[in-house]
Amino acid sequence: MSNIKQELEKIKIPKELHKRTKLCVENAKLEQRSNKKGKLYKRFPIAAAVSFIVVSTLTFTPVFI
């Protein structure tokens, strides 16, 4: 296992390529965060519609609690 690590360390990576990969990883993380927020906003109207239906059903039907 250590032989593989040594061989990988011998490979030289240009600084420009290293910078680009860091930027790509950061952009991917930002996109992932924004997608999570987007899912929340997509679910909110569904929850509001369900709540409205439940409240209107209980309001207009003679239910005694």
PDBQT receptor file of N, H, CA, C and O in Angstrom, charges set to zero:
ATOM      1  N   MET A   1       0.822  -1.184   0.000  1.00  0.00    +0.000 N 
ATOM      2  CA  MET A   1       0.000   0.000   0.000  1.00  0.00    +0.000 C 
ATOM      3  C   MET A   1       0.873   1.258   0.000  1.00  0.00    +0.000 C 
ATOM      4  O   MET A   1       0.557   2.235  -0.679  1.00  0.00    +0.000 OA
ATOM      5  N   SER A   2       1.952   1.231   0.750  1.00  0.00    +0.000 N 
ATOM      6  H   SER A   2       2.208   0.438   1.301  1.00  0.00    +0.000 HD
ATOM      7  CA  SER A   2       2.822   2.400   0.821  1.00  0.00    +0.000 C 
ATOM      8  C   SER A   2       3.539   2.635  -0.507  1.00  0.00    +0.000 C 
ATOM      9  O   SER A   2       3.897   3.770  -0.822  1.00  0.00    +0.000 OA
ATOM     10  N   ASN A   3       3.755   1.566  -1.294  1.00  0.00    +0.000 N 
ATOM     11  H   ASN A   3       3.465   0.644  -1.038  1.00  0.00    +0.000 HD
ATOM     12  CA  ASN A   3       4.381   1.721  -2.605  1.00  0.00    +0.000 C 
ATOM     13  C   ASN A   3       3.500   2.571  -3.513  1.00  0.00    +0.000 C 
ATOM     14  O   ASN A   3       4.001   3.403  -4.270  1.00  0.00    +0.000 OA
ATOM     15  N   ILE A   4       2.206   2.364  -3.439  1.00  0.00    +0.000 N 
ATOM     16  H   ILE A   4       1.799   1.688  -2.824  1.00  0.00    +0.000 HD
ATOM     17  CA  ILE A   4       1.268   3.134  -4.271  1.00  0.00    +0.000 C 
ATOM     18  C   ILE A   4       1.315   4.600  -3.867  1.00  0.00    +0.000 C 
ATOM     19  O   ILE A   4       1.334   5.483  -4.724  1.00  0.00    +0.000 OA
ATOM     20  N   LYS A   5       1.332   4.860  -2.574  1.00  0.00    +0.000 N 
ATOM     21  H   LYS A   5       1.315   4.143  -1.877  1.00  0.00    +0.000 HD
ATOM     22  CA  LYS A   5       1.400   6.236  -2.090  1.00  0.00    +0.000 C 
ATOM     23  C   LYS A   5       2.683   6.921  -2.552  1.00  0.00    +0.000 C 
ATOM     24  O   LYS A   5       2.666   8.087  -2.945  1.00  0.00    +0.000 OA
ATOM     25  N   GLN A   6       3.769   6.204  -2.502  1.00  0.00    +0.000 N 
ATOM     26  H   GLN A   6       3.783   5.257  -2.183  1.00  0.00    +0.000 HD
ATOM     27  CA  GLN A   6       5.045   6.775  -2.936  1.00  0.00    +0.000 C 
ATOM     28  C   GLN A   6       5.014   7.091  -4.428  1.00  0.00    +0.000 C 
ATOM     29  O   GLN A   6       5.514   8.132  -4.855  1.00  0.00    +0.000 OA
ATOM     30  N   GLU A   7       4.434   6.205  -5.211  1.00  0.00    +0.000 N 
ATOM     31  H   GLU A   7       4.028   5.360  -4.865  1.00  0.00    +0.000 HD
ATOM     32  CA  GLU A   7       4.351   6.434  -6.649  1.00  0.00    +0.000 C 
ATOM     33  C   GLU A   7       3.450   7.626  -6.967  1.00  0.00    +0.000 C 
ATOM     34  O   GLU A   7       3.740   8.402  -7.877  1.00  0.00    +0.000 OA
ATOM     35  N   LEU A   8       2.365   7.768  -6.220  1.00  0.00    +0.000 N 
ATOM     36  H   LEU A   8       2.130   7.138  -5.480  1.00  0.00    +0.000 HD
ATOM     37  CA  LEU A   8       1.463   8.898  -6.435  1.00  0.00    +0.000 C 
ATOM     38  C   LEU A   8       2.127  10.221  -6.063  1.00  0.00    +0.000 C 
ATOM     39  O   LEU A   8       1.899  11.241  -6.715  1.00  0.00    +0.000 OA
ATOM     40  N   GLU A   9       2.940  10.203  -5.025  1.00  0.00    +0.000 N 
ATOM     41  H   GLU A   9       3.125   9.375  -4.495  1.00  0.00    +0.000 HD
ATOM     42  CA  GLU A   9       3.639  11.412  -4.611  1.00  0.00    +0.000 C 
ATOM     43  C   GLU A   9       4.691  11.839  -5.629  1.00  0.00    +0.000 C 
ATOM     44  O   GLU A   9       5.051  13.015  -5.693  1.00  0.00    +0.000 OA
ATOM     45  N   LYS A  10       5.176  10.910  -6.410  1.00  0.00    +0.000 N 
ATOM     46  H   LYS A  10       4.884   9.955  -6.358  1.00  0.00    +0.000 HD
ATOM     47  CA  LYS A  10       6.181  11.229  -7.427  1.00  0.00    +0.000 C 
ATOM     48  C   LYS A  10       5.576  11.998  -8.597  1.00  0.00    +0.000 C 
ATOM     49  O   LYS A  10       6.286  12.720  -9.297  1.00  0.00    +0.000 OA
ATOM     50  N   ILE A  11       4.280  11.849  -8.811  1.00  0.00    +0.000 N 
ATOM     51  H   ILE A  11       3.704  11.262  -8.242  1.00  0.00    +0.000 HD
ATOM     52  CA  ILE A  11       3.619  12.519  -9.935  1.00  0.00    +0.000 C 
ATOM     53  C   ILE A  11       3.524  14.005  -9.634  1.00  0.00    +0.000 C 
ATOM     54  O   ILE A  11       3.033  14.406  -8.579  1.00  0.00    +0.000 OA
ATOM     55  N   LYS A  12       3.996  14.812 -10.567  1.00  0.00    +0.000 N 
ATOM     56  H   LYS A  12       4.395  14.485 -11.424  1.00  0.00    +0.000 HD
ATOM     57  CA  LYS A  12       3.978  16.260 -10.393  1.00  0.00    +0.000 C 
ATOM     58  C   LYS A  12       2.694  16.807 -11.006  1.00  0.00    +0.000 C 
ATOM     59  O   LYS A  12       2.357  16.505 -12.151  1.00  0.00    +0.000 OA
ATOM     60  N   ILE A  13       1.987  17.616 -10.223  1.00  0.00    +0.000 N 
ATOM     61  H   ILE A  13       2.261  17.862  -9.293  1.00  0.00    +0.000 HD
ATOM     62  CA  ILE A  13       0.752  18.242 -10.689  1.00  0.00    +0.000 C 
ATOM     63  C   ILE A  13       1.019  19.734 -10.854  1.00  0.00    +0.000 C 
ATOM     64  O   ILE A  13       1.506  20.383  -9.928  1.00  0.00    +0.000 OA
ATOM     65  N   PRO A  14       0.704  20.283 -12.027  1.00  0.00    +0.000 N 
ATOM     66  CA  PRO A  14       0.913  21.722 -12.219  1.00  0.00    +0.000 C 
ATOM     67  C   PRO A  14       0.052  22.537 -11.253  1.00  0.00    +0.000 C 
ATOM     68  O   PRO A  14      -1.065  22.143 -10.919  1.00  0.00    +0.000 OA
ATOM     69  N   LYS A  15       0.588  23.678 -10.806  1.00  0.00    +0.000 N 
ATOM     70  H   LYS A  15       1.497  23.998 -11.077  1.00  0.00    +0.000 HD
ATOM     71  CA  LYS A  15      -0.130  24.521  -9.850  1.00  0.00    +0.000 C 
ATOM     72  C   LYS A  15      -1.453  25.017 -10.429  1.00  0.00    +0.000 C 
ATOM     73  O   LYS A  15      -2.445  25.119  -9.707  1.00  0.00    +0.000 OA
ATOM     74  N   GLU A  16      -1.473  25.321 -11.706  1.00  0.00    +0.000 N 
ATOM     75  H   GLU A  16      -0.667  25.238 -12.292  1.00  0.00    +0.000 HD
ATOM     76  CA  GLU A  16      -2.685  25.829 -12.352  1.00  0.00    +0.000 C 
ATOM     77  C   GLU A  16      -3.800  24.777 -12.305  1.00  0.00    +0.000 C 
ATOM     78  O   GLU A  16      -4.959  25.105 -12.053  1.00  0.00    +0.000 OA
ATOM     79  N   LEU A  17      -3.449  23.544 -12.542  1.00  0.00    +0.000 N 
ATOM     80  H   LEU A  17      -2.508  23.277 -12.746  1.00  0.00    +0.000 HD
ATOM     81  CA  LEU A  17      -4.431  22.466 -12.490  1.00  0.00    +0.000 C 
ATOM     82  C   LEU A  17      -4.948  22.282 -11.067  1.00  0.00    +0.000 C 
ATOM     83  O   LEU A  17      -6.135  22.031 -10.857  1.00  0.00    +0.000 OA
ATOM     84  N   HIS A  18      -4.062  22.406 -10.104  1.00  0.00    +0.000 N 
ATOM     85  H   HIS A  18      -3.098  22.610 -10.275  1.00  0.00    +0.000 HD
ATOM     86  CA  HIS A  18      -4.452  22.272  -8.700  1.00  0.00    +0.000 C 
ATOM     87  C   HIS A  18      -5.442  23.380  -8.317  1.00  0.00    +0.000 C 
ATOM     88  O   HIS A  18      -6.423  23.122  -7.618  1.00  0.00    +0.000 OA
ATOM     89  N   LYS A  19      -5.185  24.614  -8.775  1.00  0.00    +0.000 N 
ATOM     90  H   LYS A  19      -4.389  24.823  -9.343  1.00  0.00    +0.000 HD
ATOM     91  CA  LYS A  19      -6.080  25.740  -8.485  1.00  0.00    +0.000 C 
ATOM     92  C   LYS A  19      -7.449  25.512  -9.122  1.00  0.00    +0.000 C 
ATOM     93  O   LYS A  19      -8.480  25.779  -8.504  1.00  0.00    +0.000 OA
ATOM     94  N   ARG A  20      -7.454  25.023 -10.351  1.00  0.00    +0.000 N 
ATOM     95  H   ARG A  20      -6.617  24.806 -10.852  1.00  0.00    +0.000 HD
ATOM     96  CA  ARG A  20      -8.724  24.782 -11.056  1.00  0.00    +0.000 C 
ATOM     97  C   ARG A  20      -9.557  23.713 -10.354  1.00  0.00    +0.000 C 
ATOM     98  O   ARG A  20     -10.775  23.845 -10.241  1.00  0.00    +0.000 OA
ATOM     99  N   THR A  21      -8.908  22.672  -9.891  1.00  0.00    +0.000 N 
ATOM    100  H   THR A  21      -7.918  22.565  -9.983  1.00  0.00    +0.000 HD
ATOM    101  CA  THR A  21      -9.661  21.626  -9.207  1.00  0.00    +0.000 C 
ATOM    102  C   THR A  21     -10.246  22.139  -7.902  1.00  0.00    +0.000 C 
ATOM    103  O   THR A  21     -11.363  21.772  -7.536  1.00  0.00    +0.000 OA
ATOM    104  N   LYS A  22      -9.500  22.986  -7.194  1.00  0.00    +0.000 N 
ATOM    105  H   LYS A  22      -8.593  23.284  -7.491  1.00  0.00    +0.000 HD
ATOM    106  CA  LYS A  22     -10.032  23.574  -5.963  1.00  0.00    +0.000 C 
ATOM    107  C   LYS A  22     -11.256  24.420  -6.259  1.00  0.00    +0.000 C 
ATOM    108  O   LYS A  22     -12.249  24.352  -5.534  1.00  0.00    +0.000 OA
ATOM    109  N   LEU A  23     -11.194  25.226  -7.327  1.00  0.00    +0.000 N 
ATOM    110  H   LEU A  23     -10.387  25.281  -7.915  1.00  0.00    +0.000 HD
ATOM    111  CA  LEU A  23     -12.332  26.059  -7.700  1.00  0.00    +0.000 C 
ATOM    112  C   LEU A  23     -13.542  25.205  -8.075  1.00  0.00    +0.000 C 
ATOM    113  O   LEU A  23     -14.673  25.532  -7.716  1.00  0.00    +0.000 OA
ATOM    114  N   CYS A  24     -13.303  24.127  -8.788  1.00  0.00    +0.000 N 
ATOM    115  H   CYS A  24     -12.384  23.862  -9.080  1.00  0.00    +0.000 HD
ATOM    116  CA  CYS A  24     -14.406  23.247  -9.181  1.00  0.00    +0.000 C 
ATOM    117  C   CYS A  24     -15.056  22.600  -7.967  1.00  0.00    +0.000 C 
ATOM    118  O   CYS A  24     -16.279  22.473  -7.913  1.00  0.00    +0.000 OA
ATOM    119  N   VAL A  25     -14.260  22.195  -7.007  1.00  0.00    +0.000 N 
ATOM    120  H   VAL A  25     -13.267  22.299  -7.051  1.00  0.00    +0.000 HD
ATOM    121  CA  VAL A  25     -14.811  21.586  -5.796  1.00  0.00    +0.000 C 
ATOM    122  C   VAL A  25     -15.627  22.612  -5.012  1.00  0.00    +0.000 C 
ATOM    123  O   VAL A  25     -16.705  22.293  -4.511  1.00  0.00    +0.000 OA
ATOM    124  N   GLU A  26     -15.122  23.837  -4.903  1.00  0.00    +0.000 N 
ATOM    125  H   GLU A  26     -14.246  24.096  -5.310  1.00  0.00    +0.000 HD
ATOM    126  CA  GLU A  26     -15.854  24.886  -4.202  1.00  0.00    +0.000 C 
ATOM    127  C   GLU A  26     -17.176  25.196  -4.900  1.00  0.00    +0.000 C 
ATOM    128  O   GLU A  26     -18.202  25.364  -4.242  1.00  0.00    +0.000 OA
ATOM    129  N   ASN A  27     -17.152  25.271  -6.233  1.00  0.00    +0.000 N 
ATOM    130  H   ASN A  27     -16.318  25.134  -6.767  1.00  0.00    +0.000 HD
ATOM    131  CA  ASN A  27     -18.383  25.525  -6.983  1.00  0.00    +0.000 C 
ATOM    132  C   ASN A  27     -19.389  24.395  -6.794  1.00  0.00    +0.000 C 
ATOM    133  O   ASN A  27     -20.587  24.648  -6.667  1.00  0.00    +0.000 OA
ATOM    134  N   ALA A  28     -18.925  23.183  -6.773  1.00  0.00    +0.000 N 
ATOM    135  H   ALA A  28     -17.951  22.977  -6.875  1.00  0.00    +0.000 HD
ATOM    136  CA  ALA A  28     -19.817  22.039  -6.572  1.00  0.00    +0.000 C 
ATOM    137  C   ALA A  28     -20.453  22.090  -5.197  1.00  0.00    +0.000 C 
ATOM    138  O   ALA A  28     -21.638  21.788  -5.052  1.00  0.00    +0.000 OA
ATOM    139  N   LYS A  29     -19.685  22.468  -4.184  1.00  0.00    +0.000 N 
ATOM    140  H   LYS A  29     -18.723  22.713  -4.301  1.00  0.00    +0.000 HD
ATOM    141  CA  LYS A  29     -20.237  22.584  -2.834  1.00  0.00    +0.000 C 
ATOM    142  C   LYS A  29     -21.294  23.676  -2.764  1.00  0.00    +0.000 C 
ATOM    143  O   LYS A  29     -22.327  23.503  -2.118  1.00  0.00    +0.000 OA
ATOM    144  N   LEU A  30     -21.038  24.807  -3.431  1.00  0.00    +0.000 N 
ATOM    145  H   LEU A  30     -20.198  24.948  -3.956  1.00  0.00    +0.000 HD
ATOM    146  CA  LEU A  30     -22.019  25.895  -3.444  1.00  0.00    +0.000 C 
ATOM    147  C   LEU A  30     -23.303  25.466  -4.151  1.00  0.00    +0.000 C 
ATOM    148  O   LEU A  30     -24.400  25.784  -3.691  1.00  0.00    +0.000 OA
ATOM    149  N   GLU A  31     -23.174  24.752  -5.256  1.00  0.00    +0.000 N 
ATOM    150  H   GLU A  31     -22.283  24.494  -5.630  1.00  0.00    +0.000 HD
ATOM    151  CA  GLU A  31     -24.348  24.263  -5.976  1.00  0.00    +0.000 C 
ATOM    152  C   GLU A  31     -25.136  23.289  -5.122  1.00  0.00    +0.000 C 
ATOM    153  O   GLU A  31     -26.367  23.293  -5.142  1.00  0.00    +0.000 OA
ATOM    154  N   GLN A  32     -24.446  22.472  -4.391  1.00  0.00    +0.000 N 
ATOM    155  H   GLN A  32     -23.447  22.469  -4.375  1.00  0.00    +0.000 HD
ATOM    156  CA  GLN A  32     -25.112  21.490  -3.535  1.00  0.00    +0.000 C 
ATOM    157  C   GLN A  32     -25.916  22.202  -2.448  1.00  0.00    +0.000 C 
ATOM    158  O   GLN A  32     -27.039  21.799  -2.143  1.00  0.00    +0.000 OA
ATOM    159  N   ARG A  33     -25.354  23.248  -1.869  1.00  0.00    +0.000 N 
ATOM    160  H   ARG A  33     -24.442  23.575  -2.117  1.00  0.00    +0.000 HD
ATOM    161  CA  ARG A  33     -26.067  24.016  -0.844  1.00  0.00    +0.000 C 
ATOM    162  C   ARG A  33     -27.294  24.696  -1.435  1.00  0.00    +0.000 C 
ATOM    163  O   ARG A  33     -28.359  24.693  -0.818  1.00  0.00    +0.000 OA
ATOM    164  N   SER A  34     -27.157  25.278  -2.625  1.00  0.00    +0.000 N 
ATOM    165  H   SER A  34     -26.292  25.280  -3.126  1.00  0.00    +0.000 HD
ATOM    166  CA  SER A  34     -28.287  25.980  -3.225  1.00  0.00    +0.000 C 
ATOM    167  C   SER A  34     -29.382  24.999  -3.629  1.00  0.00    +0.000 C 
ATOM    168  O   SER A  34     -30.562  25.350  -3.600  1.00  0.00    +0.000 OA
ATOM    169  N   ASN A  35     -29.014  23.776  -4.004  1.00  0.00    +0.000 N 
ATOM    170  H   ASN A  35     -28.056  23.490  -4.027  1.00  0.00    +0.000 HD
ATOM    171  CA  ASN A  35     -30.021  22.779  -4.351  1.00  0.00    +0.000 C 
ATOM    172  C   ASN A  35     -30.833  22.383  -3.131  1.00  0.00    +0.000 C 
ATOM    173  O   ASN A  35     -32.035  22.146  -3.245  1.00  0.00    +0.000 OA
ATOM    174  N   LYS A  36     -30.211  22.308  -1.980  1.00  0.00    +0.000 N 
ATOM    175  H   LYS A  36     -29.235  22.501  -1.887  1.00  0.00    +0.000 HD
ATOM    176  CA  LYS A  36     -30.937  21.963  -0.763  1.00  0.00    +0.000 C 
ATOM    177  C   LYS A  36     -31.947  23.048  -0.427  1.00  0.00    +0.000 C 
ATOM    178  O   LYS A  36     -33.071  22.748  -0.023  1.00  0.00    +0.000 OA
ATOM    179  N   LYS A  37     -31.556  24.308  -0.590  1.00  0.00    +0.000 N 
ATOM    180  H   LYS A  37     -30.643  24.552  -0.918  1.00  0.00    +0.000 HD
ATOM    181  CA  LYS A  37     -32.474  25.410  -0.322  1.00  0.00    +0.000 C 
ATOM    182  C   LYS A  37     -33.612  25.398  -1.332  1.00  0.00    +0.000 C 
ATOM    183  O   LYS A  37     -34.755  25.688  -0.981  1.00  0.00    +0.000 OA
ATOM    184  N   GLY A  38     -33.315  25.070  -2.563  1.00  0.00    +0.000 N 
ATOM    185  H   GLY A  38     -32.386  24.834  -2.848  1.00  0.00    +0.000 HD
ATOM    186  CA  GLY A  38     -34.337  25.025  -3.603  1.00  0.00    +0.000 C 
ATOM    187  C   GLY A  38     -35.377  23.958  -3.331  1.00  0.00    +0.000 C 
ATOM    188  O   GLY A  38     -36.562  24.164  -3.597  1.00  0.00    +0.000 OA
ATOM    189  N   LYS A  39     -34.952  22.821  -2.807  1.00  0.00    +0.000 N 
ATOM    190  H   LYS A  39     -33.990  22.653  -2.591  1.00  0.00    +0.000 HD
ATOM    191  CA  LYS A  39     -35.893  21.750  -2.483  1.00  0.00    +0.000 C 
ATOM    192  C   LYS A  39     -36.852  22.191  -1.397  1.00  0.00    +0.000 C 
ATOM    193  O   LYS A  39     -38.034  21.846  -1.427  1.00  0.00    +0.000 OA
ATOM    194  N   LEU A  40     -36.349  22.955  -0.435  1.00  0.00    +0.000 N 
ATOM    195  H   LEU A  40     -35.389  23.235  -0.410  1.00  0.00    +0.000 HD
ATOM    196  CA  LEU A  40     -37.198  23.439   0.644  1.00  0.00    +0.000 C 
ATOM    197  C   LEU A  40     -38.274  24.355   0.091  1.00  0.00    +0.000 C 
ATOM    198  O   LEU A  40     -39.438  24.251   0.477  1.00  0.00    +0.000 OA
ATOM    199  N   TYR A  41     -37.896  25.250  -0.808  1.00  0.00    +0.000 N 
ATOM    200  H   TYR A  41     -36.951  25.334  -1.122  1.00  0.00    +0.000 HD
ATOM    201  CA  TYR A  41     -38.861  26.183  -1.383  1.00  0.00    +0.000 C 
ATOM    202  C   TYR A  41     -39.851  25.481  -2.295  1.00  0.00    +0.000 C 
ATOM    203  O   TYR A  41     -40.973  25.961  -2.458  1.00  0.00    +0.000 OA
ATOM    204  N   LYS A  42     -39.478  24.378  -2.888  1.00  0.00    +0.000 N 
ATOM    205  H   LYS A  42     -38.566  23.988  -2.756  1.00  0.00    +0.000 HD
ATOM    206  CA  LYS A  42     -40.398  23.617  -3.731  1.00  0.00    +0.000 C 
ATOM    207  C   LYS A  42     -41.408  22.862  -2.888  1.00  0.00    +0.000 C 
ATOM    208  O   LYS A  42     -42.532  22.644  -3.341  1.00  0.00    +0.000 OA
ATOM    209  N   ARG A  43     -41.057  22.465  -1.706  1.00  0.00    +0.000 N 
ATOM    210  H   ARG A  43     -40.144  22.642  -1.339  1.00  0.00    +0.000 HD
ATOM    211  CA  ARG A  43     -41.947  21.703  -0.833  1.00  0.00    +0.000 C 
ATOM    212  C   ARG A  43     -42.924  22.608  -0.082  1.00  0.00    +0.000 C 
ATOM    213  O   ARG A  43     -43.994  22.156   0.325  1.00  0.00    +0.000 OA
ATOM    214  N   PHE A  44     -42.571  23.862   0.104  1.00  0.00    +0.000 N 
ATOM    215  H   PHE A  44     -41.701  24.229  -0.226  1.00  0.00    +0.000 HD
ATOM    216  CA  PHE A  44     -43.407  24.764   0.874  1.00  0.00    +0.000 C 
ATOM    217  C   PHE A  44     -44.806  24.925   0.279  1.00  0.00    +0.000 C 
ATOM    218  O   PHE A  44     -45.775  24.845   1.035  1.00  0.00    +0.000 OA
ATOM    219  N   PRO A  45     -44.975  25.148  -1.027  1.00  0.00    +0.000 N 
ATOM    220  CA  PRO A  45     -46.334  25.272  -1.575  1.00  0.00    +0.000 C 
ATOM    221  C   PRO A  45     -47.170  24.005  -1.388  1.00  0.00    +0.000 C 
ATOM    222  O   PRO A  45     -48.381  24.087  -1.181  1.00  0.00    +0.000 OA
ATOM    223  N   ILE A  46     -46.543  22.859  -1.458  1.00  0.00    +0.000 N 
ATOM    224  H   ILE A  46     -45.560  22.792  -1.626  1.00  0.00    +0.000 HD
ATOM    225  CA  ILE A  46     -47.277  21.601  -1.263  1.00  0.00    +0.000 C 
ATOM    226  C   ILE A  46     -47.779  21.521   0.180  1.00  0.00    +0.000 C 
ATOM    227  O   ILE A  46     -48.929  21.152   0.418  1.00  0.00    +0.000 OA
ATOM    228  N   ALA A  47     -46.932  21.862   1.127  1.00  0.00    +0.000 N 
ATOM    229  H   ALA A  47     -45.998  22.162   0.933  1.00  0.00    +0.000 HD
ATOM    230  CA  ALA A  47     -47.334  21.839   2.531  1.00  0.00    +0.000 C 
ATOM    231  C   ALA A  47     -48.438  22.857   2.792  1.00  0.00    +0.000 C 
ATOM    232  O   ALA A  47     -49.364  22.586   3.557  1.00  0.00    +0.000 OA
ATOM    233  N   ALA A  48     -48.345  24.020   2.165  1.00  0.00    +0.000 N 
ATOM    234  H   ALA A  48     -47.593  24.240   1.544  1.00  0.00    +0.000 HD
ATOM    235  CA  ALA A  48     -49.372  25.046   2.338  1.00  0.00    +0.000 C 
ATOM    236  C   ALA A  48     -50.707  24.572   1.764  1.00  0.00    +0.000 C 
ATOM    237  O   ALA A  48     -51.753  24.793   2.375  1.00  0.00    +0.000 OA
ATOM    238  N   ALA A  49     -50.683  23.925   0.604  1.00  0.00    +0.000 N 
ATOM    239  H   ALA A  49     -49.834  23.745   0.108  1.00  0.00    +0.000 HD
ATOM    240  CA  ALA A  49     -51.920  23.432  -0.012  1.00  0.00    +0.000 C 
ATOM    241  C   ALA A  49     -52.562  22.351   0.854  1.00  0.00    +0.000 C 
ATOM    242  O   ALA A  49     -53.780  22.347   1.034  1.00  0.00    +0.000 OA
ATOM    243  N   VAL A  50     -51.771  21.450   1.382  1.00  0.00    +0.000 N 
ATOM    244  H   VAL A  50     -50.781  21.453   1.236  1.00  0.00    +0.000 HD
ATOM    245  CA  VAL A  50     -52.302  20.389   2.244  1.00  0.00    +0.000 C 
ATOM    246  C   VAL A  50     -52.911  20.997   3.503  1.00  0.00    +0.000 C 
ATOM    247  O   VAL A  50     -53.989  20.587   3.936  1.00  0.00    +0.000 OA
ATOM    248  N   SER A  51     -52.226  21.965   4.085  1.00  0.00    +0.000 N 
ATOM    249  H   SER A  51     -51.351  22.298   3.733  1.00  0.00    +0.000 HD
ATOM    250  CA  SER A  51     -52.747  22.629   5.285  1.00  0.00    +0.000 C 
ATOM    251  C   SER A  51     -54.064  23.330   4.980  1.00  0.00    +0.000 C 
ATOM    252  O   SER A  51     -54.999  23.264   5.779  1.00  0.00    +0.000 OA
ATOM    253  N   PHE A  52     -54.148  23.993   3.846  1.00  0.00    +0.000 N 
ATOM    254  H   PHE A  52     -53.389  24.046   3.197  1.00  0.00    +0.000 HD
ATOM    255  CA  PHE A  52     -55.369  24.695   3.455  1.00  0.00    +0.000 C 
ATOM    256  C   PHE A  52     -56.531  23.720   3.290  1.00  0.00    +0.000 C 
ATOM    257  O   PHE A  52     -57.646  24.004   3.727  1.00  0.00    +0.000 OA
ATOM    258  N   ILE A  53     -56.281  22.592   2.673  1.00  0.00    +0.000 N 
ATOM    259  H   ILE A  53     -55.375  22.361   2.318  1.00  0.00    +0.000 HD
ATOM    260  CA  ILE A  53     -57.335  21.591   2.469  1.00  0.00    +0.000 C 
ATOM    261  C   ILE A  53     -57.816  21.039   3.806  1.00  0.00    +0.000 C 
ATOM    262  O   ILE A  53     -59.019  20.876   4.012  1.00  0.00    +0.000 OA
ATOM    263  N   VAL A  54     -56.896  20.754   4.707  1.00  0.00    +0.000 N 
ATOM    264  H   VAL A  54     -55.919  20.887   4.540  1.00  0.00    +0.000 HD
ATOM    265  CA  VAL A  54     -57.277  20.218   6.011  1.00  0.00    +0.000 C 
ATOM    266  C   VAL A  54     -58.094  21.239   6.801  1.00  0.00    +0.000 C 
ATOM    267  O   VAL A  54     -59.125  20.896   7.380  1.00  0.00    +0.000 OA
ATOM    268  N   VAL A  55     -57.641  22.478   6.825  1.00  0.00    +0.000 N 
ATOM    269  H   VAL A  55     -56.804  22.757   6.354  1.00  0.00    +0.000 HD
ATOM    270  CA  VAL A  55     -58.356  23.520   7.570  1.00  0.00    +0.000 C 
ATOM    271  C   VAL A  55     -59.735  23.760   6.966  1.00  0.00    +0.000 C 
ATOM    272  O   VAL A  55     -60.716  23.881   7.700  1.00  0.00    +0.000 OA
ATOM    273  N   SER A  56     -59.822  23.832   5.646  1.00  0.00    +0.000 N 
ATOM    274  H   SER A  56     -59.025  23.734   5.050  1.00  0.00    +0.000 HD
ATOM    275  CA  SER A  56     -61.126  24.072   5.026  1.00  0.00    +0.000 C 
ATOM    276  C   SER A  56     -62.069  22.894   5.239  1.00  0.00    +0.000 C 
ATOM    277  O   SER A  56     -63.272  23.096   5.403  1.00  0.00    +0.000 OA
ATOM    278  N   THR A  57     -61.560  21.694   5.240  1.00  0.00    +0.000 N 
ATOM    279  H   THR A  57     -60.582  21.530   5.107  1.00  0.00    +0.000 HD
ATOM    280  CA  THR A  57     -62.396  20.514   5.475  1.00  0.00    +0.000 C 
ATOM    281  C   THR A  57     -62.956  20.527   6.901  1.00  0.00    +0.000 C 
ATOM    282  O   THR A  57     -64.131  20.234   7.117  1.00  0.00    +0.000 OA
ATOM    283  N   LEU A  58     -62.114  20.864   7.852  1.00  0.00    +0.000 N 
ATOM    284  H   LEU A  58     -61.159  21.102   7.676  1.00  0.00    +0.000 HD
ATOM    285  CA  LEU A  58     -62.576  20.903   9.244  1.00  0.00    +0.000 C 
ATOM    286  C   LEU A  58     -63.515  22.084   9.497  1.00  0.00    +0.000 C 
ATOM    287  O   LEU A  58     -64.379  22.006  10.370  1.00  0.00    +0.000 OA
ATOM    288  N   THR A  59     -63.359  23.151   8.760  1.00  0.00    +0.000 N 
ATOM    289  H   THR A  59     -62.657  23.214   8.051  1.00  0.00    +0.000 HD
ATOM    290  CA  THR A  59     -64.196  24.335   8.939  1.00  0.00    +0.000 C 
ATOM    291  C   THR A  59     -65.613  24.100   8.381  1.00  0.00    +0.000 C 
ATOM    292  O   THR A  59     -66.596  24.484   9.015  1.00  0.00    +0.000 OA
ATOM    293  N   PHE A  60     -65.716  23.489   7.229  1.00  0.00    +0.000 N 
ATOM    294  H   PHE A  60     -64.917  23.178   6.714  1.00  0.00    +0.000 HD
ATOM    295  CA  PHE A  60     -66.998  23.363   6.548  1.00  0.00    +0.000 C 
ATOM    296  C   PHE A  60     -67.734  22.058   6.811  1.00  0.00    +0.000 C 
ATOM    297  O   PHE A  60     -68.813  21.842   6.259  1.00  0.00    +0.000 OA
ATOM    298  N   THR A  61     -67.185  21.198   7.630  1.00  0.00    +0.000 N 
ATOM    299  H   THR A  61     -66.309  21.374   8.079  1.00  0.00    +0.000 HD
ATOM    300  CA  THR A  61     -67.900  19.965   7.987  1.00  0.00    +0.000 C 
ATOM    301  C   THR A  61     -68.202  20.015   9.476  1.00  0.00    +0.000 C 
ATOM    302  O   THR A  61     -67.402  20.526  10.259  1.00  0.00    +0.000 OA
ATOM    303  N   PRO A  62     -69.355  19.484   9.867  1.00  0.00    +0.000 N 
ATOM    304  CA  PRO A  62     -69.715  19.511  11.287  1.00  0.00    +0.000 C 
ATOM    305  C   PRO A  62     -68.934  18.459  12.099  1.00  0.00    +0.000 C 
ATOM    306  O   PRO A  62     -69.411  17.347  12.325  1.00  0.00    +0.000 OA
ATOM    307  N   VAL A  63     -67.768  18.831  12.511  1.00  0.00    +0.000 N 
ATOM    308  H   VAL A  63     -67.380  19.734  12.327  1.00  0.00    +0.000 HD
ATOM    309  CA  VAL A  63     -66.930  17.950  13.298  1.00  0.00    +0.000 C 
ATOM    310  C   VAL A  63     -66.878  18.489  14.719  1.00  0.00    +0.000 C 
ATOM    311  O   VAL A  63     -66.558  19.657  14.937  1.00  0.00    +0.000 OA
ATOM    312  N   PHE A  64     -67.189  17.646  15.666  1.00  0.00    +0.000 N 
ATOM    313  H   PHE A  64     -67.449  16.697  15.488  1.00  0.00    +0.000 HD
ATOM    314  CA  PHE A  64     -67.157  18.083  17.061  1.00  0.00    +0.000 C 
ATOM    315  C   PHE A  64     -65.919  17.486  17.732  1.00  0.00    +0.000 C 
ATOM    316  O   PHE A  64     -65.731  16.270  17.748  1.00  0.00    +0.000 OA
ATOM    317  N   ILE A  65     -65.101  18.345  18.273  1.00  0.00    +0.000 N 
ATOM    318  H   ILE A  65     -65.254  19.333  18.261  1.00  0.00    +0.000 HD
ATOM    319  CA  ILE A  65     -63.883  17.876  18.927  1.00  0.00    +0.000 C 
ATOM    320  C   ILE A  65     -64.019  18.052  20.424  1.00  0.00    +0.000 C 
ATOM    321  O   ILE A  65     -63.100  17.718  21.172  1.00  0.00    +0.000 OA
TER     322      ILE A  65
